[in-house]
């Protein structure tokens, strides 16, 4: 098994790249395509994502967990992979067929049929998305290197071929080809490594029940994550959808960085549970909670404070009405990460699939109800509130079961220290609000002062060892 530190480094690098990629592309695309075209893009890709979700079943979680349990037994891993891969081939064929029928039947889809057919490329080859296998064997190096290469090619093609508002189809095609490139790279890497890939119909039944449970959980999770986009598309207009998708995208881009360690720990926790190492698993969970809280709590304060200047600068003045949705969505940085930590990392990885399902279903219903009542009156702002409500519901239900089964206890004192330290962001925002430095200069000065104050408070007052080591490293270099 790989080193957790090395795997964390690879995953952190990947998440940094995932942040830098939209930083480079979003300002360009937002200005070239415009808010309405961005709304259409969000609607189309969200619908395709739903079909891809069904086609994948619950494989991303189930595959990672089951592969990790068999680390050290190559024959079992090979047999298991072929069984799970075969299930994905069948499900991909089924849901690709349903998708193609829907594109020609559903009125809201017929209007943008060509866009749907192009975006569907990633669905057609969904079975080749075997990141769950590489995560299970903890090969985060391949995932990271592959993603970086594909993203660099995507950036080059974006600036070469997307030149006007008429290039929406080109933009959708580039996104689809990027996903296809990742999928094909996965399969080719596996083949060149000598892995025997074959289709089989034997021993598939035993996987169906847990896959179905995790599928329902994944469906519920993706519904409360993406239903706001779909409902805005149906209940409002593409302008509101463009405003909301820009706000939520900015927040969701940064979220994976704070759970980089959690993602790396998923296979390791599954392995430790299977081999009875409860104390080590508990220690890893505590460390993950600390890292998530240490960074996600101040990021909530940070994005809330900079939204007024960041949105018009980053997206353009056309998107100024996305400021309030972004302020609301900034709460998701901590709440959403706690939702992932409690439901996926603890309940799902410790095989409490039914409780995981209940927590995600709770979030789905709350989000849907919130959207139904709030979107007609408030549009993008209402969808933002509904998203926060959904994530709170998932977190609450998940921790209810976590405490019932004594799986983990929140370190409230640690959380309190992070909140107190984060008030430095609010204080500097008030003092600097009227300072004229230009947008870039303001953002740089504010970031340095507020983050510097946060780290100093954590180090000098609360004696946070991570922050102390970080500051010592910075000053020693």
Secondary structure as GFF3:
##gff-version 3
##sequence-region A 1 477
A	DSSP	alpha_helix	4	33	.	.	.	ID=ss1
A	DSSP	alpha_helix	35	56	.	.	.	ID=ss2
A	DSSP	alpha_helix	59	69	.	.	.	ID=ss3
A	DSSP	alpha_helix	74	105	.	.	.	ID=ss4
A	DSSP	alpha_helix	107	110	.	.	.	ID=ss5
A	DSSP	alpha_helix	113	119	.	.	.	ID=ss6
A	DSSP	alpha_helix	121	124	.	.	.	ID=ss7
A	DSSP	three_ten_helix	126	128	.	.	.	ID=ss8
A	DSSP	alpha_helix	131	136	.	.	.	ID=ss9
A	DSSP	alpha_helix	140	161	.	.	.	ID=ss10
A	DSSP	three_ten_helix	165	167	.	.	.	ID=ss11
A	DSSP	alpha_helix	168	192	.	.	.	ID=ss12
A	DSSP	alpha_helix	205	235	.	.	.	ID=ss13
A	DSSP	alpha_helix	238	258	.	.	.	ID=ss14
A	DSSP	alpha_helix	260	274	.	.	.	ID=ss15
A	DSSP	alpha_helix	278	314	.	.	.	ID=ss16
A	DSSP	three_ten_helix	317	319	.	.	.	ID=ss17
A	DSSP	alpha_helix	322	329	.	.	.	ID=ss18
A	DSSP	alpha_helix	332	340	.	.	.	ID=ss19
A	DSSP	pi_helix	341	348	.	.	.	ID=ss20
A	DSSP	alpha_helix	353	378	.	.	.	ID=ss21
A	DSSP	alpha_helix	380	404	.	.	.	ID=ss22
A	DSSP	alpha_helix	412	432	.	.	.	ID=ss23
A	DSSP	alpha_helix	439	456	.	.	.	ID=ss24
A	DSSP	pi_helix	457	461	.	.	.	ID=ss25
A	DSSP	alpha_helix	465	476	.	.	.	ID=ss26
###
